[in-house]
Amino acid sequence: MSNNVLAQAGEAAVDINPGLAAIGYGLGAIGPGIGVGLIWAAVINGTARQPEAQAKLQGIAWISFVLVEVLALIGLVVYFIASGG
């Protein structure tokens, strides 16, 4: 019985409307966009306070930027999987 219910839930999850998947990705892309803005705002603020720490701050910022963008790319992949395209 439980296997049948799980199979039906899996089939229903695959049959998502492409428009709904696009809305989901759009909402999911807001987080990385805000995150990138906060990362670089912190670098600018930190460099203004301590100019000698600019190189260290930029290194940390690039690593954080890459991690945030990977989340956005994962969201894009999930969108394509959900929309069936």
ABEGO torsion letter per residue (X at the ends): XAAAAAAAAAAAAABBBAAAAAAAAAAAAAAAAAAAAAAAAAAAAAAAABAAAAAAAAAAAAAAAAAAAAAAAAAAAAAAAAAGX
